[in-house]
Amino acid sequence: MASSKPKKEFGNMTDASGDELKLLGVWDSPYVNRVQIVLNLKGISYEYIEEDLMNKSDLLLRSNPVHKKVPVLIHNGKPIAESQVIVQYLDDAFPNAGVLLLPSDPFERAVARFWAVYVDDKVGSPWYTILFAKEREEKLEAAARAISAMETIEAAFREKNAAEGAPFFGGDGIGFVDVVLGSYLGWFRVIEKMIGVRILDAARTPLLAAWAERFEAADAVRGVLPDDVDKVIDFLQTFLH
Ligand SMILES: N[C@@H](CCC(=O)N[C@@H](CS)C(=O)NCC(=O)O)C(=O)O
Protein backbone atom coordinates (compact mmCIF):
# COMPACT_ATOMS: atom_id res chain seq x y z
CA MET A 1 0.00 0.00 0.00
CA ALA A 2 1.45 3.34 -0.97
CA SER A 3 2.12 5.96 1.63
CA SER A 4 -0.78 8.37 2.24
CA LYS A 5 1.31 11.32 1.27
CA PRO A 6 4.87 11.92 0.21
CA LYS A 7 7.19 11.89 3.18
CA LYS A 8 9.44 14.87 3.69
CA GLU A 9 12.72 14.63 1.87
CA PHE A 10 15.73 15.38 4.00
CA GLY A 11 18.35 14.77 1.35
CA ASN A 12 19.50 11.61 -0.36
CA MET A 13 18.93 8.08 0.88
CA THR A 14 22.48 7.81 2.13
CA ASP A 15 23.80 10.35 4.58
CA ALA A 16 27.10 12.17 4.41
CA SER A 17 29.08 9.51 6.28
CA GLY A 18 28.00 6.78 3.88
CA ASP A 19 25.49 5.09 6.17
CA GLU A 20 22.60 3.34 4.48
CA LEU A 21 19.29 3.44 6.33
CA LYS A 22 16.06 1.76 5.37
CA LEU A 23 12.85 2.02 7.34
CA LEU A 24 10.19 -0.64 6.89
CA GLY A 25 6.85 0.83 7.86
CA VAL A 26 3.16 1.32 7.43
CA TRP A 27 1.95 4.87 6.85
CA ASP A 28 -0.59 5.03 9.69
CA SER A 29 1.41 3.24 12.40
CA PRO A 30 2.20 5.41 15.44
CA TYR A 31 5.28 3.25 16.05
CA VAL A 32 6.58 3.88 12.55
CA ASN A 33 5.62 7.57 12.66
CA ARG A 34 7.68 8.17 15.80
CA VAL A 35 10.79 6.80 14.07
CA GLN A 36 10.11 9.00 11.03
CA ILE A 37 9.79 12.05 13.29
CA VAL A 38 13.09 11.27 14.99
CA LEU A 39 14.86 10.77 11.66
CA ASN A 40 13.46 14.15 10.57
CA LEU A 41 14.52 15.83 13.83
CA LYS A 42 18.04 14.50 13.34
CA GLY A 43 18.09 15.40 9.65
CA ILE A 44 19.06 11.82 8.78
CA SER A 45 18.13 10.69 5.30
CA TYR A 46 16.70 7.23 4.74
CA GLU A 47 14.79 5.06 2.33
CA TYR A 48 11.20 4.45 3.39
CA ILE A 49 9.70 1.10 2.36
CA GLU A 50 5.93 0.69 2.79
CA GLU A 51 4.96 -2.79 3.97
CA ASP A 52 1.73 -4.64 3.28
CA LEU A 53 0.93 -6.21 6.65
CA MET A 54 -1.52 -8.62 5.03
CA ASN A 55 1.31 -9.90 2.87
CA LYS A 56 4.55 -9.21 4.69
CA SER A 57 7.71 -8.96 2.62
CA ASP A 58 10.56 -11.44 2.98
CA LEU A 59 12.70 -8.51 4.04
CA LEU A 60 10.37 -7.78 6.99
CA LEU A 61 10.09 -11.45 8.00
CA ARG A 62 13.87 -11.85 7.85
CA SER A 63 14.55 -8.54 9.61
CA ASN A 64 12.10 -8.99 12.50
CA PRO A 65 11.59 -12.76 12.74
CA VAL A 66 10.50 -12.57 16.40
CA HIS A 67 7.59 -10.11 16.15
CA LYS A 68 7.20 -9.73 12.35
CA LYS A 69 6.09 -6.13 12.96
CA VAL A 70 6.97 -2.69 11.70
CA PRO A 71 8.89 -0.52 12.25
CA VAL A 72 12.22 -2.07 11.43
CA LEU A 73 15.23 0.14 10.81
CA ILE A 74 17.95 -1.46 8.71
CA HIS A 75 21.27 0.31 9.24
CA ASN A 76 24.01 -0.80 6.86
CA GLY A 77 22.25 -4.14 6.52
CA LYS A 78 21.68 -4.66 10.27
CA PRO A 79 18.02 -4.71 11.37
CA ILE A 80 16.79 -3.08 14.58
CA ALA A 81 13.20 -3.67 15.73
CA GLU A 82 10.85 -2.10 18.32
CA SER A 83 10.23 1.62 17.95
CA GLN A 84 11.51 2.70 21.38
CA VAL A 85 14.66 0.66 20.82
CA ILE A 86 15.11 2.21 17.37
CA VAL A 87 14.76 5.76 18.68
CA GLN A 88 17.37 5.12 21.38
CA TYR A 89 19.61 3.41 18.82
CA LEU A 90 19.47 6.49 16.59
CA ASP A 91 20.72 8.61 19.52
CA ASP A 92 23.58 6.16 20.10
CA ALA A 93 24.51 5.58 16.46
CA PHE A 94 24.26 9.22 15.34
CA PRO A 95 25.26 11.28 18.39
CA ASN A 96 26.26 14.24 16.25
CA ALA A 97 23.17 14.36 14.05
CA GLY A 98 21.02 17.25 15.21
CA VAL A 99 19.20 16.76 18.49
CA LEU A 100 19.52 13.97 21.03
CA LEU A 101 16.17 12.55 22.13
CA LEU A 102 17.30 11.23 25.53
CA PRO A 103 18.77 13.55 28.16
CA SER A 104 22.45 12.98 29.01
CA ASP A 105 21.96 12.82 32.79
CA PRO A 106 21.44 9.14 33.83
CA PHE A 107 18.59 9.96 36.22
CA GLU A 108 16.80 12.11 33.65
CA ARG A 109 17.28 9.37 31.06
CA ALA A 110 15.70 6.85 33.40
CA VAL A 111 12.75 9.19 34.01
CA ALA A 112 12.23 9.67 30.26
CA ARG A 113 12.37 5.89 29.68
CA PHE A 114 9.92 5.32 32.52
CA TRP A 115 7.34 7.64 30.94
CA ALA A 116 7.90 6.28 27.44
CA VAL A 117 7.20 2.75 28.70
CA TYR A 118 4.18 4.07 30.61
CA VAL A 119 2.75 5.70 27.48
CA ASP A 120 2.99 2.58 25.31
CA ASP A 121 1.66 0.41 28.12
CA LYS A 122 -1.20 2.60 29.34
CA VAL A 123 -2.15 4.50 26.18
CA GLY A 124 -0.86 2.20 23.41
CA SER A 125 -2.41 -0.99 24.74
CA PRO A 126 -5.89 0.56 25.15
CA TRP A 127 -5.49 2.07 21.65
CA TYR A 128 -5.05 -1.43 20.27
CA THR A 129 -8.10 -2.70 22.19
CA ILE A 130 -10.23 0.20 20.97
CA LEU A 131 -9.36 -0.70 17.38
CA PHE A 132 -9.71 -4.45 17.54
CA ALA A 133 -12.10 -5.39 20.38
CA LYS A 134 -15.40 -6.80 19.14
CA GLU A 135 -17.65 -5.32 21.82
CA ARG A 136 -18.29 -1.59 22.13
CA GLU A 137 -18.27 -1.98 25.93
CA GLU A 138 -14.72 -3.30 25.78
CA LYS A 139 -13.66 -0.38 23.57
CA LEU A 140 -15.19 2.12 25.99
CA GLU A 141 -13.46 0.52 28.96
CA ALA A 142 -10.14 0.72 27.11
CA ALA A 143 -10.80 4.38 26.25
CA ALA A 144 -11.46 5.11 29.94
CA ARG A 145 -8.12 3.51 30.84
CA ALA A 146 -6.35 5.64 28.22
CA ILE A 147 -8.04 8.81 29.54
CA SER A 148 -6.99 8.01 33.08
CA ALA A 149 -3.39 7.48 31.87
CA MET A 150 -3.52 10.84 30.07
CA GLU A 151 -4.51 12.47 33.36
CA THR A 152 -1.51 10.87 35.04
CA ILE A 153 0.76 12.08 32.25
CA GLU A 154 -0.76 15.58 32.53
CA ALA A 155 0.11 15.63 36.24
CA ALA A 156 3.71 14.63 35.49
CA PHE A 157 3.94 17.30 32.79
CA ARG A 158 2.46 19.92 35.14
CA GLU A 159 5.16 19.11 37.69
CA LYS A 160 7.90 19.38 35.07
CA ASN A 161 6.40 22.58 33.72
CA ALA A 162 6.20 24.15 37.18
CA ALA A 163 9.86 23.31 37.79
CA GLU A 164 11.28 24.21 34.38
CA GLY A 165 8.59 26.06 32.40
CA ALA A 166 9.52 23.78 29.50
CA PRO A 167 7.25 23.52 26.44
CA PHE A 168 8.07 19.83 25.86
CA PHE A 169 8.75 16.74 27.96
CA GLY A 170 12.22 16.95 26.42
CA GLY A 171 12.66 20.54 27.69
CA ASP A 172 12.99 23.31 25.10
CA GLY A 173 12.79 20.83 22.26
CA ILE A 174 11.04 17.58 21.38
CA GLY A 175 12.45 14.60 23.30
CA PHE A 176 11.86 10.87 23.77
CA VAL A 177 8.56 11.09 25.66
CA ASP A 178 7.26 13.72 23.23
CA VAL A 179 7.71 11.47 20.20
CA VAL A 180 6.34 8.41 21.97
CA LEU A 181 3.15 10.16 23.13
CA GLY A 182 2.92 12.49 20.12
CA SER A 183 2.80 9.62 17.67
CA TYR A 184 -0.72 8.74 18.91
CA LEU A 185 -2.19 12.19 18.30
CA GLY A 186 -3.61 11.47 14.83
CA TRP A 187 -5.18 8.30 16.21
CA PHE A 188 -6.93 10.18 19.01
CA ARG A 189 -8.95 11.94 16.29
CA VAL A 190 -9.67 8.59 14.65
CA ILE A 191 -10.86 7.14 17.96
CA GLU A 192 -13.13 10.13 18.51
CA LYS A 193 -14.77 9.47 15.15
CA MET A 194 -14.95 5.71 15.75
CA ILE A 195 -16.45 5.63 19.25
CA GLY A 196 -17.24 9.27 20.10
CA VAL A 197 -14.73 9.49 22.94
CA ARG A 198 -12.09 12.20 23.16
CA ILE A 199 -8.88 10.74 24.64
CA LEU A 200 -7.14 14.13 24.63
CA ASP A 201 -9.55 16.75 25.87
CA ALA A 202 -8.49 20.30 26.77
CA ALA A 203 -11.10 20.36 29.54
CA ARG A 204 -9.45 17.42 31.31
CA THR A 205 -5.82 17.79 30.30
CA PRO A 206 -5.24 21.43 29.25
CA LEU A 207 -1.45 21.27 29.38
CA LEU A 208 -1.35 18.19 27.14
CA ALA A 209 -3.80 19.83 24.72
CA ALA A 210 -1.51 22.86 24.38
CA TRP A 211 1.54 20.60 24.17
CA ALA A 212 -0.12 18.61 21.36
CA GLU A 213 -0.59 21.76 19.29
CA ARG A 214 3.07 22.68 19.73
CA PHE A 215 4.15 19.13 18.87
CA GLU A 216 2.05 18.89 15.70
CA ALA A 217 3.24 22.31 14.50
CA ALA A 218 6.91 21.23 14.55
CA ASP A 219 8.58 20.91 11.13
CA ALA A 220 9.75 17.36 11.84
CA VAL A 221 6.18 16.29 12.66
CA ARG A 222 4.11 18.05 10.01
CA GLY A 223 3.11 15.67 7.23
CA VAL A 224 4.11 12.54 9.17
CA LEU A 225 1.09 11.79 11.37
CA PRO A 226 -2.01 10.60 9.52
CA ASP A 227 -4.47 13.51 9.30
CA ASP A 228 -7.21 12.04 7.09
CA VAL A 229 -9.43 10.34 9.66
CA ASP A 230 -11.70 8.65 7.10
CA LYS A 231 -8.74 7.28 5.19
CA VAL A 232 -7.33 5.73 8.36
CA ILE A 233 -10.72 4.20 9.22
CA ASP A 234 -11.04 2.77 5.68
CA PHE A 235 -7.55 1.32 5.88
CA LEU A 236 -8.31 -0.20 9.27
CA GLN A 237 -11.26 -2.08 7.78
CA THR A 238 -8.85 -4.22 5.77
CA PHE A 239 -7.54 -5.65 9.07
CA LEU A 240 -10.96 -6.20 10.59
CA HIS A 241 -12.28 -8.55 7.93
N1 LIG B 1 6.00 -2.56 20.25
C1 LIG B 1 6.13 -2.41 18.82
C2 LIG B 1 4.75 -2.34 18.21
C3 LIG B 1 4.81 -2.37 16.70
C4 LIG B 1 3.45 -2.73 16.09
O1 LIG B 1 2.50 -3.08 16.79
N2 LIG B 1 3.38 -2.67 14.75
C5 LIG B 1 2.17 -3.06 14.05
C6 LIG B 1 1.69 -1.93 13.14
S1 LIG B 1 1.06 -0.58 14.10
C7 LIG B 1 2.48 -4.27 13.17
O2 LIG B 1 3.49 -4.32 12.51
N3 LIG B 1 1.58 -5.26 13.16
C8 LIG B 1 1.71 -6.40 12.33
C9 LIG B 1 1.27 -7.65 13.02
O3 LIG B 1 0.90 -7.58 14.21
O4 LIG B 1 1.31 -8.70 12.39
C10 LIG B 1 6.96 -1.16 18.53
O5 LIG B 1 6.99 -0.25 19.37
O6 LIG B 1 7.61 -1.11 17.46
The ligand as an ORCA input file, in Angstrom:
! r2SCAN-3c Opt
* xyz 0 1
  N       6.004     -2.563     20.250
  C       6.127     -2.410     18.824
  C       4.753     -2.341     18.206
  C       4.813     -2.367     16.702
  C       3.453     -2.729     16.094
  O       2.501     -3.082     16.790
  N       3.378     -2.671     14.749
  C       2.172     -3.064     14.054
  C       1.692     -1.927     13.143
  S       1.061     -0.583     14.099
  C       2.476     -4.272     13.171
  O       3.491     -4.320     12.508
  N       1.577     -5.257     13.162
  C       1.711     -6.396     12.332
  C       1.274     -7.651     13.020
  O       0.895     -7.584     14.212
  O       1.305     -8.696     12.388
  C       6.958     -1.161     18.526
  O       6.987     -0.253     19.370
  O       7.613     -1.114     17.462
*
